Amino acid sequence: MSESALLTADEKQMIVSSYRLIAPISETVGDLFYKRLFETQPQYRELFPEDMGKQKRKLMTMLAFIAKCLDWTEGQWRQNVQPDEDLFLVVLALGRRHHVLYKIPDEAYGPVRASLFWALEQGLGEAFTKELHQAWSKLYTALATSMQLGAKSSRIKMEFGYIE
Ligand code: HEM
């Protein structure tokens, strides 16, 4: 049977623990990520603002929020969750902004994944084991799929005649 695409409880905890290692060096990991992205995909540089300081912090804040959500217990998910605390809704809206405001095509998610994983590997060193790589990989696929769904929902909205 093929391996499940769903993150297991162990995989979630692996990601949460690895994020605790990344948090104190998040500036460096952010720098490495964008440096690698712009070296390998120079055409993406113009999509971002000149000063990348704010952008780096926004990305790392989002990763911290994602790690916090993965650490939730089953019980917490069953309680009433505010929309701005609901990982799926937050990521859908993020994907919608990437499509509508930043004009990011679905194809860009692959190169961004490669640069992010390269930066994680640099930051975590030997702690970035094969199992941890697989867990982050599943997480990234879930994030990218949800963001692309958010993008698609805004395209459908346009087809219905909403003004964007
Ligand atoms: C899992 C994937 C991704 C995550 C978690 C992510 C996260 C973020 C966050 C948190 C922001 C801050 C602005 C906001 O919240 O709207 C942002 C902005 C942005 N992202 Fe992403 N992003 C992802 C994928 C991508 C991809 C594939 C690209 C393509 C190059 C991209 C390009 C941009 C650009 C151009 C901005 C706006 C910069 C600006 O004008 O301030 N992102 N992203």
Residues whose N, C-alpha, C, O or C-beta is under 5 A from the ligand:
A	BS01	HEM	Y44 L47 F48 P49 K58 L59 M62 R97 Y102 I104 A108 Y109 V112 L143 A144
